[in-house]
Amino acid sequence: MTGMNRRTLLRAATLTGAAAATGLAGGLVAATSAAAAEAVNGPWLVSVGWGVLQVDPGRTTPRGLLDDGNHAKASPDGRYVAWVNTAWSGDGTLLPYVAVYDRVTGQRRTLLADPPGVLYGAPTWSPDGKEIALVTGAQEDTLIAVDVATGGTRVLVQGHSMRDPDWSRDGSMIVMQWRSRSEGLQLRVLEVATGTVRRLYAPQAGERINSPVFTPDSQRVVFCTTRWYPDLPVNNQSLASVRLGGTGLKQLTDEPRFYLSPVFSPDGRYCAALSIPPENEYPDGGNIIVSTSGFGEPWWVPGDEYDDSSRLDWARAI
């Protein structure tokens, strides 16, 4: 085992849930099987446009978790999954909704249900698990918080188009993609206590940005960007980070590749994203790529490709 490099050990832990894992600053450290399985091997929730898959620790083949809806996100304790649906049927049996699924009991509970035409964006949980925040409104211009216990709502901010909110682990902020009527596309941060919204990052001309998430210490924001390989027609969406003050832009991935929906492990030691394996001749399906939180030595989680996937989540094991 001492002759194996760190990446090989991580890949072995991904496949088997073995008790080998790496430390963040070089060298090997021992861990229990349960810790390795949680840190290196999910459970993963993969939203595939119409339904949600779950990949269990020690497995590479997903199982169906939810048969409709999209944008699933697990609660901080891992027990519940919030997800949304914006489709509807002519006979009224399916309407737009926001719901919560209990991973222990299998029960599902609808929090919001509205007539056709109402839009719901990707939900994000408050760190205490009491609320979820998501974008709604016909123009996707209202960020609301929904009380998980009662279904009651409160408006956090409105008036501009927003997408992909992420609640910081310290509970004080929500970052989102924001389209200003006067300044165009950017990332902005909402201070939850005061309602103050400030600009975090403004892209260059032609640059696309999406999927912002806070680092576990709530001091930086990681996001996807086309900034560094603008001439590539495909496989061009790198990971970058920026400090809360808007300074210190950093490229986190050092080769042309398509990344989507970055997410940190519950213990904060690793970061995963959806990406396209280099052997894919036709990039019509993605897989899961993982690295340490320092974004070195990435490795692939082997298994099925996820066509039309829109969101990855790294749930806490229950």
C-alpha positions in Angstrom: 0.0 0.0 0.0 2.9 2.4 0.7 3.8 2.2 -3.0 0.4 3.5 -4.1 0.0 7.2 -4.8 -2.6 9.4 -3.2 -4.9 9.5 -6.2 -4.8 5.7 -6.5 -5.8 5.4 -2.8 -8.6 7.9 -3.2 -9.9 6.0 -6.2 -9.8 2.7 -4.3 -11.7 4.3 -1.4 -14.3 5.6 -3.9 -14.9 2.1 -5.3 -14.7 0.1 -2.0 -15.4 2.4 0.8 -12.0 1.3 2.3 -10.5 3.1 5.2 -7.8 4.8 3.2 -8.0 8.5 2.5 -5.7 11.5 2.1 -5.0 14.5 4.2 -5.2 18.0 2.8 -1.5 18.8 3.2 0.3 15.7 1.9 1.0 12.4 3.5 -1.5 9.7 4.2 -3.8 9.6 7.2 -5.9 6.7 8.6 -9.6 7.0 8.7 -12.5 4.7 9.6 -14.4 3.0 6.9 -17.5 5.1 7.6 -15.5 8.3 7.4 -13.8 7.3 4.2 -17.1 6.3 2.6 -18.8 9.6 3.5 -15.9 11.8 2.6 -14.9 10.1 -0.7 -18.0 8.4 -1.9 -21.1 10.4 -1.5 -24.0 9.6 -1.2 -24.5 11.5 -4.4 -27.7 13.0 -5.6 -27.8 13.7 -9.3 -30.7 15.7 -10.8 -31.3 14.6 -14.4 -33.9 17.1 -15.6 -36.9 14.8 -14.8 -36.2 12.9 -11.7 -33.4 12.5 -9.2 -30.8 9.6 -8.9 -28.9 8.5 -5.8 -25.5 6.8 -5.8 -24.9 5.1 -2.5 -21.5 4.7 -0.8 -19.6 1.8 -2.2 -21.8 1.7 -5.4 -21.2 3.0 -8.9 -24.7 2.3 -10.4 -27.4 4.9 -9.4 -30.9 4.1 -8.2 -34.0 6.2 -8.7 -34.8 8.4 -5.7 -37.5 10.7 -7.1 -39.4 10.0 -10.3 -40.1 13.7 -11.2 -38.9 17.2 -10.5 -35.4 18.6 -10.6 -32.6 20.5 -8.7 -32.5 18.3 -5.6 -30.6 19.4 -2.5 -30.1 17.5 0.7 -30.7 19.1 4.1 -27.6 19.8 6.2 -28.3 16.7 8.4 -28.8 14.6 5.2 -32.2 13.3 6.1 -34.4 15.4 3.8 -34.2 16.4 0.1 -35.8 19.5 -1.3 -36.6 19.6 -5.0 -38.9 21.5 -7.4 -41.1 20.8 -10.4 -42.2 23.4 -13.0 -44.0 21.1 -15.4 -47.8 20.6 -15.4 -50.4 18.4 -17.1 -53.5 19.5 -18.9 -55.8 17.5 -16.6 -54.4 19.2 -13.5 -52.9 16.1 -11.9 -49.4 17.7 -12.1 -48.8 21.3 -11.2 -45.6 23.2 -10.3 -44.5 22.4 -6.7 -41.8 22.6 -4.1 -41.5 19.5 -2.0 -39.4 17.7 0.6 -38.6 14.0 0.7 -37.7 12.1 3.8 -34.8 9.7 3.1 -35.5 7.7 6.2 -39.3 7.1 5.9 -39.7 7.6 2.1 -42.5 10.2 2.7 -42.8 13.2 0.5 -44.5 16.5 1.5 -45.5 19.4 -0.7 -44.5 22.8 0.6 -45.8 25.0 -2.3 -48.0 24.2 -5.2 -49.1 26.7 -7.9 -50.9 27.1 -11.2 -49.1 26.4 -14.5 -46.6 29.1 -15.4 -45.1 29.6 -11.9 -41.4 29.0 -12.0 -39.3 27.5 -9.2 -35.5 27.6 -9.2 -32.9 25.4 -7.5 -33.4 25.3 -3.7 -30.8 25.8 -1.0 -31.0 25.0 2.7 -30.4 27.3 5.6 -27.6 25.7 7.8 -30.1 25.0 10.6 -32.4 23.1 8.2 -35.4 25.2 9.1 -35.8 27.0 5.7 -35.0 26.6 2.1 -34.4 29.6 -0.3 -35.2 29.6 -4.0 -36.0 31.9 -6.8 -39.6 32.2 -8.1 -41.8 34.6 -10.0 -42.8 34.7 -13.7 -39.5 36.6 -14.4 -37.4 34.6 -11.9 -37.1 37.9 -10.0 -38.0 37.0 -6.4 -35.9 35.1 -3.9 -38.0 33.6 -1.1 -37.3 31.6 2.0 -39.8 28.8 2.7 -40.4 27.5 6.3 -40.0 23.8 6.0 -42.3 23.1 9.0 -45.2 25.3 7.9 -44.7 26.1 4.2 -44.9 29.8 5.0 -42.8 32.1 2.8 -41.0 35.4 3.2 -39.4 37.5 0.4 -35.7 38.0 0.8 -35.0 40.2 -2.3 -36.8 40.9 -5.6 -36.7 43.0 -8.7 -33.9 41.4 -10.7 -33.5 38.1 -12.5 -31.7 35.6 -10.2 -30.6 31.9 -10.4 -28.7 29.3 -8.4 -28.7 30.6 -4.8 -26.4 29.1 -2.2 -26.7 29.6 1.5 -23.4 30.0 3.4 -22.6 27.5 6.1 -22.4 30.3 8.7 -26.0 31.3 7.8 -25.3 34.9 7.2 -25.2 35.2 3.4 -26.7 33.8 0.1 -24.8 34.1 -3.1 -26.5 33.9 -6.5 -26.2 34.6 -10.2 -27.8 38.0 -10.7 -28.7 39.9 -13.9 -28.8 43.6 -13.2 -31.0 45.7 -15.5 -28.2 48.3 -15.8 -25.0 46.3 -15.3 -25.8 42.9 -16.8 -24.8 39.4 -15.6 -22.8 39.1 -12.3 -22.6 37.3 -9.0 -24.1 39.0 -6.0 -24.2 38.3 -2.2 -27.2 38.9 0.0 -26.7 39.6 3.6 -29.6 37.8 5.1 -29.9 39.8 8.3 -30.0 43.3 6.7 -31.3 42.5 3.2 -28.3 44.3 1.7 -27.2 43.0 -1.7 -23.7 43.7 -3.0 -21.8 42.8 -6.2 -19.2 40.1 -5.9 -18.0 39.4 -9.4 -18.7 41.0 -12.8 -17.6 38.8 -15.8 -15.7 40.0 -18.8 -17.5 40.7 -22.1 -18.7 37.3 -23.5 -17.9 35.4 -20.3 -20.6 33.1 -18.9 -20.8 32.3 -15.2 -23.0 30.0 -13.1 -23.4 27.7 -10.2 -21.8 29.8 -7.4 -21.3 28.1 -4.0 -19.6 29.2 -0.8 -16.5 27.5 0.4 -17.1 25.7 3.7 -15.5 28.5 5.7 -17.8 31.0 4.0 -14.9 33.2 3.0 -14.8 32.6 -0.8 -17.2 31.7 -3.6 -16.5 29.0 -6.1 -18.2 29.2 -9.5 -18.1 28.0 -13.1 -16.8 30.3 -15.8 -15.8 30.4 -19.5 -13.2 33.1 -18.8 -10.0 31.2 -19.6 -10.6 29.2 -22.8 -12.9 31.5 -24.8 -11.9 30.1 -28.1 -12.9 26.5 -27.4 -16.4 25.7 -28.7 -16.9 22.9 -26.2 -15.5 21.6 -22.9 -15.0 25.2 -21.8 -16.3 25.9 -18.3 -13.6 26.1 -15.6 -13.9 26.4 -11.8 -12.8 29.7 -10.2 -13.1 31.3 -6.8 -13.2 34.9 -5.5 -13.0 36.4 -2.0 -16.1 37.9 -0.5 -14.8 41.4 -1.1 -14.6 40.7 -4.8 -10.8 40.4 -4.9 -8.4 37.5 -5.3 -9.9 35.8 -8.4 -8.3 32.4 -8.7 -8.5 29.8 -11.5 -9.0 26.4 -9.7 -8.8 24.0 -12.6 -5.8 24.0 -14.9 -7.0 22.3 -18.1 -9.9 22.8 -20.6 -12.8 20.9 -19.3 -16.5 21.4 -18.8 -17.5 21.7 -15.1 -21.0 22.1 -13.7 -22.6 22.3 -10.2 -19.6 22.3 -7.8 -20.4 21.1 -4.3 -18.3 20.6 -1.2 -18.4 17.4 1.0 -20.3 17.7 4.3 -16.9 17.7 6.2 -15.6 20.4 3.9 -12.5 18.4 2.8 -13.4 17.7 -0.8 -15.1 19.3 -3.7 -17.0 17.5 -6.5 -18.6 18.6 -9.7 -20.3 17.2 -12.8 -17.9 17.0 -15.7 -17.3 15.2 -19.0 -14.7 12.4 -18.9 -12.0 12.9 -21.5 -12.7 9.6 -23.2 -16.2 10.7 -24.1 -16.1 11.0 -27.9 -19.5 12.8 -27.8 -20.0 14.9 -24.7 -23.7 14.1 -24.2 -23.3 12.7 -20.8 -21.4 13.7 -17.6 -19.9 12.0 -14.6 -18.7 13.0 -11.2 -15.1 14.4 -10.7 -13.7 14.9 -7.2 -10.7 16.6 -5.7 -9.5 17.8 -2.4 -10.7 21.2 -1.3 -7.4 22.6 -2.6 -8.4 21.4 -6.1 -5.4 19.2 -6.7 -5.2 15.7 -8.2 -8.8 15.2 -9.3 -10.2 11.7 -9.8 -13.4 10.3 -11.4 -16.1 8.4 -9.6 -16.6 5.5 -11.9 -20.1 4.5 -13.0 -22.9 5.5 -15.1 -23.0 8.8 -17.1 -25.8 11.2 -16.3 -27.3 12.6 -19.5 -29.0 16.0 -19.2 -27.9 16.3 -15.6 -28.4 19.8 -14.0 -27.3 19.5 -10.4 -25.0 17.5 -8.2 -25.3 17.3 -4.4 -23.1 15.6 -1.9 -25.5 14.4 0.9 -24.5 13.6 4.4 -24.8 9.8 5.1 -27.7 8.8 7.3 
